[in-house]
Amino acid sequence: MARIEECKQIFHKFSREGNSYDRNLEKAELVSVTDGKCSVEVKLEDQHTNQFGWMHGAFAATLVDCCTSLALFTKHTGFIASVDIHMNYLKGARKGDEIVVDCNVVKMGLTLAFIEATIKNKANGHVLVKATHTLYLSQ
């Protein structure tokens, strides 16, 4: 349970207190974090969209990167580094839409972890993005 609380603090710190690119997540709310799982919600605003008002692909990738890493932090306390992120953009979302990101650690080996992520429209459940994230695990 202590690790879960630590993960909540980690999310708050990188999304609200830092000066890095992760500050794009400052409007995101951590809905749940459990052993190997993480859910985050965010209402899309101007800073999350492209010039046409659709969710920006880079914002979706940032959500996947940070949220899958957080799911992994519940199981691994050492340094991690992205090896591969694969994004399938299936449907768009507009400014004002509320989206949900659900992440799940699929497998952890000695040096690699594999996490899946799904971004959905909260109102209608439509799948917007399916993603996988492979991370290196330090020992």
DSSP file (Angstrom, degrees, kcal/mol; ACC not computed):
  #  RESIDUE AA STRUCTURE BP1 BP2  ACC     N-H-->O    O-->H-N    N-H-->O    O-->H-N    TCO  KAPPA ALPHA  PHI   PSI    X-CA   Y-CA   Z-CA
    1    1 A M     >        0   0    0      0, 0.0     4,-1.9     0, 0.0     5,-0.2   0.000 360.0 360.0 360.0 -34.6    0.0    0.0    0.0
    2    2 A A  H  >  +     0   0    0      1,-0.2     4,-2.1     2,-0.2     5,-0.1   0.873 360.0  54.5 -62.2 -36.4    2.9    2.4    0.7
    3    3 A R  H  > S+     0   0    0      2,-0.2     4,-2.2     1,-0.2    -1,-0.2   0.881 104.8  53.8 -66.2 -37.6    4.1    2.0   -2.9
    4    4 A I  H  > S+     0   0    0      2,-0.2     4,-1.9     1,-0.2    -1,-0.2   0.928 109.3  47.8 -61.8 -45.6    0.7    3.0   -4.2
    5    5 A E  H  X S+     0   0    0     -4,-1.9     4,-1.9     1,-0.2    -1,-0.2   0.886 110.1  52.9 -62.8 -39.1    0.7    6.2   -2.1
    6    6 A E  H  X S+     0   0    0     -4,-2.1     4,-2.3     1,-0.2    -1,-0.2   0.894 106.9  52.7 -62.9 -39.7    4.2    6.9   -3.4
    7    7 A C  H  X S+     0   0    0     -4,-2.2     4,-2.5     2,-0.2    -2,-0.2   0.881 106.2  53.3 -64.1 -38.7    3.0    6.5   -7.0
    8    8 A K  H  X S+     0   0    0     -4,-1.9     4,-2.1     1,-0.2    -1,-0.2   0.903 110.2  47.8 -61.6 -41.3    0.3    9.0   -6.4
    9    9 A Q  H  X S+     0   0    0     -4,-1.9     4,-2.5     2,-0.2    -2,-0.2   0.887 109.3  53.4 -66.9 -39.1    2.9   11.5   -5.1
   10   10 A I  H  X S+     0   0    0     -4,-2.3     4,-2.6     2,-0.2     5,-0.3   0.938 109.2  48.8 -60.2 -47.4    5.1   10.8   -8.1
   11   11 A F  H  X S+     0   0    0     -4,-2.5     4,-2.1     1,-0.2     5,-0.2   0.929 112.3  48.2 -59.2 -46.6    2.2   11.6  -10.5
   12   12 A H  H  X>S+     0   0    0     -4,-2.1     4,-1.6     1,-0.2     5,-0.6   0.910 112.1  50.3 -60.7 -42.4    1.4   14.8   -8.7
   13   13 A K  I  X>S+     0   0    0     -4,-2.5     4,-1.7     1,-0.2     5,-1.2   0.945 115.2  39.0 -64.9 -49.7    5.0   15.9   -8.7
   14   14 A F  I  <5S+     0   0    0     -4,-2.6    -1,-0.2     1,-0.2    11,-0.2   0.796 120.7  45.1 -76.2 -23.9    5.8   15.4  -12.3
   15   15 A S  I  <5S+     0   0    0     -4,-2.1    -1,-0.2    -5,-0.3    -2,-0.2   0.694 130.6  15.3 -90.6 -17.6    2.4   16.7  -13.6
   16   16 A R  I  <5S+     0   0    0     -4,-1.6    -3,-0.2    -5,-0.2    -2,-0.2   0.652 126.1  39.9-128.6 -24.0    2.1   19.8  -11.4
   17   17 A E  I  <<S+     0   0    0     -4,-1.7    -3,-0.2    -5,-0.6    -4,-0.1   0.713  93.7  81.5-106.6 -23.1    5.3   20.8   -9.8
   18   18 A G      < -     0   0    0     -5,-1.2    -4,-0.0     1,-0.1     0, 0.0  -0.192  67.1-136.9 -81.9 174.1    8.0   20.3  -12.4
   19   19 A N        +     0   0    0      3,-0.0    -1,-0.1     4,-0.0     2,-0.1   0.138  69.8 106.7-111.7  15.8    9.1   22.5  -15.3
   20   20 A S  S >  S-     0   0    0     -6,-0.2     3,-2.0     1,-0.1     4,-0.1  -0.245  92.1 -88.7 -89.5 179.8    9.4   19.6  -17.8
   21   21 A Y  G >  S+     0   0    0      1,-0.3     3,-2.1     2,-0.2     4,-0.1   0.754 117.1  78.3 -57.9 -26.4    7.2   18.6  -20.7
   22   22 A D  G >   +     0   0    0      1,-0.3     3,-2.4     2,-0.2    -1,-0.3   0.657  69.4  84.4 -61.4 -15.3    5.1   16.5  -18.3
   23   23 A R  G X   +     0   0    0     -3,-2.0     3,-2.1     1,-0.3    -1,-0.3   0.693  69.4  80.2 -62.1 -16.1    3.5   19.7  -17.1
   24   24 A N  G <  S+     0   0    0     -3,-2.1     3,-0.4     1,-0.3    -1,-0.3   0.689  87.8  58.7 -60.0 -15.6    1.1   19.2  -20.1
   25   25 A L  G X   +     0   0    0     -3,-2.4     3,-1.9   -11,-0.2    -1,-0.3   0.276  69.2 110.5 -95.4  10.0   -0.6   16.7  -17.7
   26   26 A E  T <  S+     0   0    0     -3,-2.1    -1,-0.2     1,-0.3    -2,-0.1   0.747  79.8  48.7 -62.1 -22.4   -1.3   19.3  -15.0
   27   27 A K  T 3  S+     0   0    0     -3,-0.4    16,-0.3    -4,-0.2    -1,-0.3   0.539  90.9 105.6 -90.0  -7.9   -5.1   19.1  -15.8
   28   28 A A    <   -     0   0    0     -3,-1.9     2,-0.5    14,-0.1    14,-0.2  -0.454  60.2-147.7 -75.2 144.5   -5.0   15.2  -15.7
   29   29 A E  E     -A   41   0A   0     12,-3.3    12,-2.5    -2,-0.1     2,-0.8  -0.958  12.4-131.4-116.8 127.7   -6.5   13.5  -12.6
   30   30 A L  E     +A   40   0A   0     -2,-0.5    10,-0.2    10,-0.2     3,-0.1  -0.678  27.2 179.1 -75.3 112.1   -5.2   10.2  -11.3
   31   31 A V  E     -     0   0A   0      8,-2.1     2,-0.3    -2,-0.8     9,-0.2   0.897  62.0 -10.5 -84.6 -45.0   -8.4    8.1  -10.9
   32   32 A S  E     -A   39   0A   0      7,-1.6     7,-2.8     2,-0.0     2,-0.3  -0.992  49.5-173.8-155.6 149.1   -6.8    4.9   -9.7
   33   33 A V  E     +A   38   0A   0     -2,-0.3     2,-0.2     5,-0.2     5,-0.2  -0.937  22.7 154.0-143.9 121.3   -3.5    3.2   -9.2
   34   34 A T  E >   -A   37   0A   0      3,-1.7     3,-1.8    -2,-0.3     2,-0.7  -0.677  59.4 -42.2-132.4-173.8   -3.2   -0.4   -8.1
   35   35 A D  T 3  S-     0   0    0      1,-0.3     3,-0.1    -2,-0.2    37,-0.1  -0.383 127.7 -16.5 -61.0 103.3   -0.7   -3.2   -8.5
   36   36 A G  T 3  S+     0   0    0     -2,-0.7    69,-2.8    35,-0.5     2,-0.3   0.548 121.5  93.5  80.4   8.6    0.3   -2.9  -12.1
   37   37 A K  E <   +AB  34 104A   0     -3,-1.8    -3,-1.7    67,-0.2     2,-0.3  -0.954  44.6 178.1-135.4 153.1   -2.6   -0.7  -13.2
   38   38 A C  E     -AB  33 103A   0     65,-1.7    65,-2.9    -2,-0.3     2,-0.4  -0.981   7.3-168.1-153.5 139.4   -3.3    2.9  -13.6
   39   39 A S  E     +AB  32 102A   0     -7,-2.8    -8,-2.1    -2,-0.3    -7,-1.6  -0.999   9.6 178.7-131.9 133.9   -6.2    5.1  -14.8
   40   40 A V  E     -AB  30 101A   0     61,-2.1    61,-3.3    -2,-0.4     2,-0.3  -0.984   9.0-160.3-133.5 142.2   -6.1    8.8  -15.5
   41   41 A E  E     +AB  29 100A   0    -12,-2.5   -12,-3.3    -2,-0.4     2,-0.3  -0.930  12.2 172.2-121.5 148.2   -8.8   11.2  -16.8
   42   42 A V  E     - B   0  99A   0     57,-2.0    57,-2.8    -2,-0.3     2,-0.6  -0.974  29.2-134.2-153.3 141.0   -8.4   14.5  -18.5
   43   43 A K  E     - B   0  98A   0    -16,-0.3    55,-0.3    -2,-0.3     2,-0.2  -0.860  39.3-116.2 -92.3 124.7  -10.8   17.0  -20.2
   44   44 A L        +     0   0    0     53,-3.1    52,-2.6    -2,-0.6     2,-0.2  -0.419  41.9 173.4 -69.1 129.5   -9.2   18.1  -23.4
   45   45 A E    >   -     0   0    0     50,-0.2     3,-2.1    -2,-0.2     4,-0.4  -0.650  50.3 -78.2-123.8-179.1   -8.4   21.8  -23.5
   46   46 A D  G >  S+     0   0    0      1,-0.3     3,-1.6    -2,-0.2     7,-0.1   0.865 126.5  56.9 -51.4 -43.1   -6.5   24.1  -26.0
   47   47 A Q  G 3  S+     0   0    0      1,-0.3    -1,-0.3    12,-0.0    -3,-0.0   0.621 106.2  52.0 -69.3 -10.1   -3.1   23.0  -24.8
   48   48 A H  G <  S+     0   0    0     -3,-2.1     8,-2.8     2,-0.1    -1,-0.3   0.432 102.9  72.2-100.8  -1.9   -4.0   19.3  -25.6
   49   49 A T  B <  S-F   55   0B   0     -3,-1.6     6,-0.2    -4,-0.4     2,-0.1  -0.701  73.6-120.2-118.4 163.7   -5.2   19.9  -29.2
   50   50 A N    >   -     0   0    0      4,-2.8     3,-1.9    -2,-0.2    -1,-0.1  -0.219  52.8 -80.6 -86.2-174.4   -3.8   20.7  -32.6
   51   51 A Q  T 3  S+     0   0    0      1,-0.3    -1,-0.1     2,-0.1    -2,-0.0   0.625 130.6  55.4 -67.0 -11.7   -4.7   23.7  -34.6
   52   52 A F  T 3  S-     0   0    0      2,-0.2    -1,-0.3     3,-0.0     3,-0.1   0.381 119.3-105.8-101.0   2.2   -7.9   22.0  -35.8
   53   53 A G  S <  S+     0   0    0     -3,-1.9    42,-1.9     1,-0.3     2,-0.3   0.544  78.9 126.8  87.8   7.8   -9.2   21.3  -32.2
   54   54 A W  B    S-G   94   0C   0     40,-0.2    -4,-2.8     1,-0.1    -1,-0.3  -0.689  74.8 -84.8 -95.7 151.8   -8.4   17.6  -32.2
   55   55 A M  B     -F   49   0B   0     38,-3.0    -6,-0.3    -2,-0.3     2,-0.2  -0.318  51.5-118.4 -53.2 129.0   -6.4   15.8  -29.5
   56   56 A H     >  -     0   0    0     -8,-2.8     4,-2.0     1,-0.1     3,-0.4  -0.519   9.4-134.2 -74.1 136.5   -2.7   16.2  -30.5
   57   57 A G  H  > S+     0   0    0      1,-0.2     4,-2.3    -2,-0.2     5,-0.1   0.840 106.6  56.1 -59.0 -34.8   -0.9   12.9  -31.1
   58   58 A A  H  > S+     0   0    0      2,-0.2     4,-2.0     1,-0.2    -1,-0.2   0.851 105.7  51.2 -68.5 -33.1    2.0   14.1  -29.0
   59   59 A F  H  > S+     0   0    0     -3,-0.4     4,-2.5     2,-0.2    -2,-0.2   0.921 109.7  49.7 -67.7 -42.7   -0.3   14.7  -26.1
   60   60 A A  H  X S+     0   0    0     -4,-2.0     4,-2.4     1,-0.2    -2,-0.2   0.908 111.2  49.7 -60.3 -41.5   -1.7   11.2  -26.4
   61   61 A A  H  X S+     0   0    0     -4,-2.3     4,-2.8     2,-0.2    -1,-0.2   0.878 109.2  51.7 -66.1 -37.4    1.9    9.8  -26.5
   62   62 A T  H  X S+     0   0    0     -4,-2.0     4,-2.7     2,-0.2     5,-0.3   0.917 109.3  50.5 -64.1 -43.0    2.8   11.8  -23.4
   63   63 A L  H  X S+     0   0    0     -4,-2.5     4,-2.7     2,-0.2     5,-0.3   0.939 112.9  46.0 -57.9 -47.7   -0.2   10.4  -21.6
   64   64 A V  H  X S+     0   0    0     -4,-2.4     4,-2.4     2,-0.2     5,-0.4   0.936 113.3  49.4 -62.2 -47.1    0.8    6.9  -22.6
   65   65 A D  H  X S+     0   0    0     -4,-2.8     4,-1.6     1,-0.2    -2,-0.2   0.945 118.3  37.4 -58.1 -51.7    4.4    7.4  -21.6
   66   66 A C  H  X S+     0   0    0     -4,-2.7     4,-2.0     2,-0.2    -2,-0.2   0.901 119.0  46.5 -71.5 -41.5    3.7    8.8  -18.2
   67   67 A C  H  X S+     0   0    0     -4,-2.7     4,-2.1    -5,-0.3    -2,-0.2   0.888 113.0  47.9 -73.7 -38.2    0.7    6.7  -17.3
   68   68 A T  H  X S+     0   0    0     -4,-2.4     4,-2.0    -5,-0.3    -1,-0.2   0.897 111.7  52.0 -67.2 -37.8    2.3    3.4  -18.3
   69   69 A S  H  X S+     0   0    0     -4,-1.6     4,-2.2    -5,-0.4    -2,-0.2   0.903 108.3  51.4 -62.6 -40.1    5.4    4.3  -16.4
   70   70 A L  H  X S+     0   0    0     -4,-2.0     4,-0.8     2,-0.2    -2,-0.2   0.908 107.4  52.1 -64.4 -41.5    3.3    5.0  -13.4
   71   71 A A  H >< S+     0   0    0     -4,-2.1     3,-0.7     1,-0.2   -35,-0.5   0.902 111.3  48.4 -59.2 -39.9    1.6    1.6  -13.6
   72   72 A L  H >X S+     0   0    0     -4,-2.0     3,-2.4     1,-0.2     4,-1.8   0.867  99.6  65.8 -68.5 -36.6    5.1    0.1  -13.8
   73   73 A F  H 3< S+     0   0    0     -4,-2.2    -1,-0.2     1,-0.3    -2,-0.2   0.755  90.8  65.9 -58.3 -23.2    6.3    2.1  -10.7
   74   74 A T  T << S+     0   0    0     -4,-0.8    -1,-0.3    -3,-0.7    -2,-0.2   0.712 115.7  27.6 -69.7 -17.7    3.8    0.1   -8.6
   75   75 A K  T <4 S+     0   0    0     -3,-2.4     2,-0.4    -4,-0.2    -2,-0.2   0.587 122.2  46.5-116.9 -17.2    5.9   -3.0   -9.3
   76   76 A H     <  -     0   0    0     -4,-1.8    -1,-0.2     1,-0.1     4,-0.0  -0.993  48.3-174.7-137.3 128.9    9.4   -1.7   -9.9
   77   77 A T        +     0   0    0     -2,-0.4    -1,-0.1    -3,-0.1     3,-0.1   0.548  60.0  85.8-100.6  -8.3   11.4    0.8   -7.8
   78   78 A G  S    S-     0   0    0     60,-0.2    -2,-0.1     1,-0.2     2,-0.1  -0.127  91.7 -63.6 -85.4-176.0   14.5    1.1   -9.9
   79   79 A F        -     0   0    0     58,-0.1    59,-2.6     1,-0.0     2,-0.3  -0.378  51.9-167.2 -65.0 141.8   15.4    3.3  -12.9
   80   80 A I  E     -C  137   0A   0     57,-0.2     2,-0.3    -3,-0.1    57,-0.2  -0.943   7.6-171.6-129.2 155.4   13.4    2.8  -16.1
   81   81 A A  E     -C  136   0A   0     55,-1.4    55,-3.6    -2,-0.3     2,-0.1  -0.991  30.1-107.8-146.6 139.0   13.9    3.9  -19.6
   82   82 A S  E     +C  135   0A   0     -2,-0.3    53,-0.2    53,-0.2     3,-0.1  -0.431  31.9 172.7 -66.5 135.1   11.6    3.7  -22.7
   83   83 A V  E    S-     0   0A   0     51,-3.1     2,-0.3     1,-0.4    52,-0.2   0.705  70.2  -5.0-105.2 -40.8   12.7    1.2  -25.3
   84   84 A D  E     -C  134   0A   0     50,-1.7    50,-3.1     2,-0.0     2,-0.4  -0.969  50.9-169.3-157.7 136.8    9.7    1.5  -27.6
   85   85 A I  E     -C  133   0A   0     -2,-0.3     2,-0.5    48,-0.2    48,-0.2  -0.996  11.8-168.9-125.9 126.4    6.3    3.1  -27.6
   86   86 A H  E     -C  132   0A   0     46,-2.9    46,-2.1    -2,-0.4     2,-0.4  -0.969   4.9-168.6-118.7 124.1    3.9    2.0  -30.3
   87   87 A M  E     -C  131   0A   0     -2,-0.5     2,-0.6    44,-0.2    44,-0.2  -0.933  12.2-167.1-116.1 130.5    0.7    4.1  -30.8
   88   88 A N  E     -C  130   0A   0     42,-2.6    42,-2.0    -2,-0.4     2,-0.8  -0.956  12.8-156.5-112.5 109.5   -2.4    3.1  -32.9
   89   89 A Y  E     +C  129   0A   0     -2,-0.6    40,-0.2    40,-0.2     3,-0.1  -0.777  23.6 164.5 -88.6 109.8   -4.5    6.2  -33.4
   90   90 A L        +     0   0    0     38,-2.9     2,-0.3    -2,-0.8    39,-0.2   0.757  59.2   3.3-101.0 -30.2   -8.0    4.8  -34.1
   91   91 A K  S    S-     0   0    0     37,-1.6    -1,-0.3    35,-0.1     2,-0.1  -0.987  71.9-114.1-157.2 151.5  -10.4    7.7  -33.6
   92   92 A G        -     0   0    0     -2,-0.3     2,-0.3    -3,-0.1   -38,-0.0  -0.448  16.5-153.9 -89.8 163.3  -10.1   11.4  -32.8
   93   93 A A        -     0   0    0     -2,-0.1   -38,-3.0   -38,-0.1     2,-0.2  -0.982  14.4-139.2-133.0 146.7  -11.3   13.4  -29.7
   94   94 A R  B >   -G   54   0C   0     -2,-0.3     3,-2.5   -40,-0.2   -50,-0.3  -0.623  34.6 -78.9-105.4 160.9  -12.2   17.1  -29.7
   95   95 A K  T 3  S+     0   0    0    -42,-1.9   -50,-0.2     1,-0.3    -1,-0.1  -0.344 120.8  31.8 -51.9 133.4  -11.5   20.0  -27.3
   96   96 A G  T 3  S+     0   0    0    -52,-2.6    -1,-0.3     1,-0.4     2,-0.1   0.092  89.8 123.0  98.6 -21.3  -14.0   19.6  -24.4
   97   97 A D    <   -     0   0    0     -3,-2.5   -53,-3.1   -54,-0.1     2,-0.5  -0.457  58.7-134.1 -70.5 145.0  -14.1   15.8  -24.6
   98   98 A E  E     -B   43   0A   0    -55,-0.3    24,-2.9    -2,-0.1    25,-0.5  -0.887  25.9-167.4 -98.5 131.2  -13.2   13.9  -21.5
   99   99 A I  E     -BD  42 121A   0    -57,-2.8   -57,-2.0    -2,-0.5     2,-0.4  -0.850  11.4-150.2-120.1 156.0  -10.8   11.0  -22.0
  100  100 A V  E     -BD  41 120A   0     20,-2.5    20,-2.7    -2,-0.3     2,-0.5  -0.985   3.9-157.7-125.7 133.2   -9.7    8.1  -19.9
  101  101 A V  E     -BD  40 119A   0    -61,-3.3   -61,-2.1    -2,-0.4     2,-0.5  -0.959   9.6-171.7-111.8 122.1   -6.4    6.3  -20.1
  102  102 A D  E     -BD  39 118A   0     16,-2.7    16,-2.2    -2,-0.5     2,-0.3  -0.964   5.5-173.2-115.4 128.5   -6.2    2.8  -18.7
  103  103 A C  E     -BD  38 117A   0    -65,-2.9   -65,-1.7    -2,-0.5     2,-0.4  -0.916   5.9-175.6-124.2 147.8   -2.8    1.1  -18.4
  104  104 A N  E     -BD  37 116A   0     12,-2.3    12,-2.6    -2,-0.3     2,-0.6  -0.975  27.0-129.3-146.1 125.7   -1.9   -2.5  -17.4
  105  105 A V  E     - D   0 115A   0    -69,-2.8    10,-0.3    -2,-0.4     3,-0.1  -0.661  27.0-178.3 -73.0 117.9    1.5   -4.1  -16.9
  106  106 A V  E     -     0   0A   0      8,-2.8     2,-0.3    -2,-0.6     9,-0.2   0.888  61.3  -5.1 -86.0 -44.8    1.3   -7.2  -19.1
  107  107 A K  E     - D   0 114A   0      7,-1.6     7,-3.0     2,-0.0     2,-0.4  -0.991  51.8-161.5-154.9 142.2    4.7   -8.8  -18.3
  108  108 A M  E     + D   0 113A   0     -2,-0.3     5,-0.2     5,-0.2     2,-0.1  -0.994  16.4 175.3-124.7 125.2    7.9   -8.0  -16.4
  109  109 A G        -     0   0    0      3,-3.5    -2,-0.0    -2,-0.4     5,-0.0  -0.234  52.0 -79.9-103.8-159.1   11.1   -9.8  -17.2
  110  110 A L  S    S+     0   0    0     -2,-0.1     3,-0.1     1,-0.1    -2,-0.0   0.866 124.4   7.4 -73.3 -36.0   14.6   -9.3  -15.7
  111  111 A T  S    S+     0   0    0      1,-0.1    26,-2.8    25,-0.1     2,-0.4   0.530 124.4  53.3-124.9 -10.6   15.4   -6.3  -17.9
  112  112 A L  E     - E   0 136A   0     24,-0.3    -3,-3.5     2,-0.0     2,-0.4  -0.960  53.0-164.7-131.7 147.9   12.2   -5.4  -19.8
  113  113 A A  E     -DE 108 135A   0     22,-2.3    22,-2.4    -2,-0.4     2,-0.5  -0.972   9.7-151.7-126.8 146.3    8.6   -4.6  -19.0
  114  114 A F  E     +DE 107 134A   0     -7,-3.0    -8,-2.8    -2,-0.4    -7,-1.6  -0.976  16.8 180.0-122.6 122.0    5.7   -4.6  -21.4
  115  115 A I  E     -DE 105 133A   0     18,-2.5    18,-2.7    -2,-0.5     2,-0.3  -0.955  13.8-150.7-126.1 140.0    2.7   -2.3  -20.7
  116  116 A E  E     -DE 104 132A   0    -12,-2.6   -12,-2.3    -2,-0.4     2,-0.3  -0.815  12.8-170.1-105.9 149.9   -0.6   -1.8  -22.6
  117  117 A A  E     -DE 103 131A   0     14,-2.6    14,-2.7    -2,-0.3     2,-0.4  -0.997   8.2-168.8-139.4 145.1   -2.6    1.4  -22.7
  118  118 A T  E     -DE 102 130A   0    -16,-2.2   -16,-2.7    -2,-0.3     2,-0.5  -0.999   7.0-159.1-131.8 130.0   -6.0    2.3  -24.0
  119  119 A I  E     +DE 101 129A   0     10,-2.6     9,-3.2    -2,-0.4    10,-1.7  -0.948  21.3 179.0-107.6 126.4   -7.3    5.8  -24.4
  120  120 A K  E     -DE 100 127A   0    -20,-2.7   -20,-2.5    -2,-0.5     2,-0.6  -0.886  37.1-108.1-125.4 155.2  -11.1    6.0  -24.5
  121  121 A N  E  >  -D   99   0A   0      5,-2.4     4,-2.3    -2,-0.3   -22,-0.2  -0.738  30.0-146.6 -75.6 123.3  -13.7    8.8  -24.8
  122  122 A K  T  4 S+     0   0    0    -24,-2.9    -1,-0.2    -2,-0.6   -23,-0.1   0.858  91.0  52.0 -64.5 -35.9  -15.3    8.8  -21.4
  123  123 A A  T  4 S+     0   0    0    -25,-0.5    -1,-0.2     1,-0.2   -24,-0.1   0.898 128.1  14.2 -70.7 -42.0  -18.8    9.7  -22.6
  124  124 A N  T  4 S-     0   0    0      2,-0.1    -2,-0.2    -3,-0.0    -1,-0.2   0.493  93.1-123.4-117.3  -4.9  -19.3    7.0  -25.2
  125  125 A G     <  +     0   0    0     -4,-2.3    -3,-0.1     1,-0.2     2,-0.1   0.502  51.9 158.8  77.1   2.9  -16.5    4.5  -24.5
  126  126 A H        -     0   0    0     -5,-0.2    -5,-2.4     1,-0.1     2,-0.5  -0.369  45.1-120.1 -62.2 135.1  -15.1    4.7  -28.0
  127  127 A V  E     + E   0 120A   0     -7,-0.2    -7,-0.2     1,-0.2     3,-0.1  -0.668  35.5 173.4 -78.1 123.5  -11.5    3.6  -28.2
  128  128 A L  E     +     0   0A   0     -9,-3.2   -38,-2.9    -2,-0.5   -37,-1.6   0.819  64.1  13.3 -97.1 -41.8   -9.3    6.4  -29.4
  129  129 A V  E     -CE  89 119A   0    -10,-1.7   -10,-2.6   -40,-0.2     2,-0.4  -1.000  52.8-165.7-141.9 136.8   -5.8    5.0  -29.0
  130  130 A K  E     +CE  88 118A   0    -42,-2.0   -42,-2.6    -2,-0.4     2,-0.3  -0.992  27.6 171.5-117.2 132.4   -4.3    1.5  -28.4
  131  131 A A  E     -CE  87 117A   0    -14,-2.7   -14,-2.6    -2,-0.4     2,-0.4  -0.962  26.2-156.2-142.4 155.6   -0.7    1.6  -27.3
  132  132 A T  E     -CE  86 116A   0    -46,-2.1   -46,-2.9    -2,-0.3     2,-0.4  -0.981  10.4-164.6-128.6 146.5    2.1   -0.6  -26.1
  133  133 A H  E     -CE  85 115A   0    -18,-2.7   -18,-2.5    -2,-0.4     2,-0.5  -0.990   2.6-162.9-134.6 123.3    5.1    0.6  -24.1
  134  134 A T  E     -CE  84 114A   0    -50,-3.1   -51,-3.1    -2,-0.4   -50,-1.7  -0.919  15.2-171.6-106.0 129.6    8.3   -1.4  -23.6
  135  135 A L  E     -CE  82 113A   0    -22,-2.4   -22,-2.3    -2,-0.5     2,-0.3  -0.944  22.7-125.7-125.8 144.1   10.6   -0.2  -20.8
  136  136 A Y  E     -CE  81 112A   0    -55,-3.6   -55,-1.4    -2,-0.4     2,-0.5  -0.670  24.9-148.1 -80.6 138.3   14.1   -1.2  -19.7
  137  137 A L  E     -C   80   0A   0    -26,-2.8   -57,-0.2    -2,-0.3     2,-0.2  -0.946   4.7-145.6-111.5 122.0   14.3   -2.1  -16.0
  138  138 A S              0   0    0    -59,-2.6   -60,-0.2    -2,-0.5   -26,-0.0  -0.514 360.0 360.0 -79.4 156.1   17.5   -1.4  -14.1
  139  139 A Q              0   0    0     -2,-0.2    -1,-0.1   -61,-0.1   -28,-0.0   0.424 360.0 360.0 -98.1 360.0   18.5   -3.8  -11.4
